[in-house]
């Protein structure tokens, strides 16, 4: 991960800080205990519990490094920066698919906190990039692998 700016909402910042704290205070201890128990089983060269615990430890340490770097490079979007005149990071946008007539609501967030299952899409995603900077009533073309989608922006909320 490069030193690029990480855009976060206040909620996203809190989630990353909570995850980092949990990894450092709880998960590190748990995996250290698992390693200690696995070593007690004897020969570690053929000990799958030891191998699994060491792999988990490596994952946890890697995630801690990633989170620390993200938090160092974070730019927090404050609620007062989010307007309702144009779509920006932090906006919740109601759109209508002009081909099928479906209405959807997306919250535009930085890539670090995107979760399509919760309709939280990245400002770097095709839909996010197409919506950023557009006003209510605008029609936007979204280039996706399957072709071009057309959305009309019905509403923009904080």
C-alpha positions, 0 to 999 in steps of 0.5 A, spaced: 500 500 500 502 506 497 502 513 501 496 515 498 491 519 502 485 515 505 479 518 505 474 516 511 468 519 514 468 519 522 464 513 522 470 509 518 475 512 522 472 510 528 471 503 525 478 502 523 481 505 530 477 500 533 479 494 529 486 496 530 485 497 538 482 490 538 488 487 534 493 490 538 490 488 545 486 482 544 488 478 537 495 479 539 494 476 546 490 470 543 494 468 538 500 468 542 497 463 547 495 459 541 502 459 539 504 457 546 500 451 547 502 449 540 509 449 542 507 445 548 505 439 543 512 438 542 515 437 535 513 444 531 516 441 525 510 437 523 505 441 528 499 444 524 496 448 530 503 451 531 503 453 523 496 455 523 497 460 529 504 463 526 500 464 519 494 468 523 500 472 527 503 474 520 496 476 518 494 480 524 501 483 524 500 485 517 493 488 518 496 492 524 501 495 519 496 496 514 491 500 519 497 504 522 499 506 515 491 508 513 490 512 519 497 516 518 494 518 511 487 519 513 483 525 511 477 525 515 471 528 511 467 532 516 459 533 516 460 540 515 464 538 508 458 534 506 453 538 502 446 537 499 447 541 492 452 536 489 455 529 490 461 528 495 464 523 499 460 522 505 453 524 501 448 519 501 445 519 494 438 516 491 438 514 484 434 511 479 436 506 473 433 509 467 433 503 463 430 498 468 426 504 473 429 501 479 431 506 485 437 505 489 441 509 495 448 509 495 453 512 500 459 515 497 465 513 502 473 512 501 475 506 498 477 504 505 470 503 508 466 501 502 462 495 503 457 494 497 453 489 501 451 495 505 450 500 499 457 504 501 460 505 495 467 507 494 468 514 490 473 510 486 468 505 483 465 506 477 458 509 480 462 513 485 466 516 480 460 518 475 456 521 481 461 525 484 460 532 483 453 532 480 447 535 482 440 533 484 436 532 477 443 530 473 443 524 469 450 520 469 453 515 465 456 509 468 461 505 464 461 498 467 464 492 464 457 490 462 456 496 458 454 503 460 448 504 465 444 511 466 442 513 473 438 520 474 440 523 481 433 523 485 436 526 491 442 528 495 443 527 503 448 528 508 
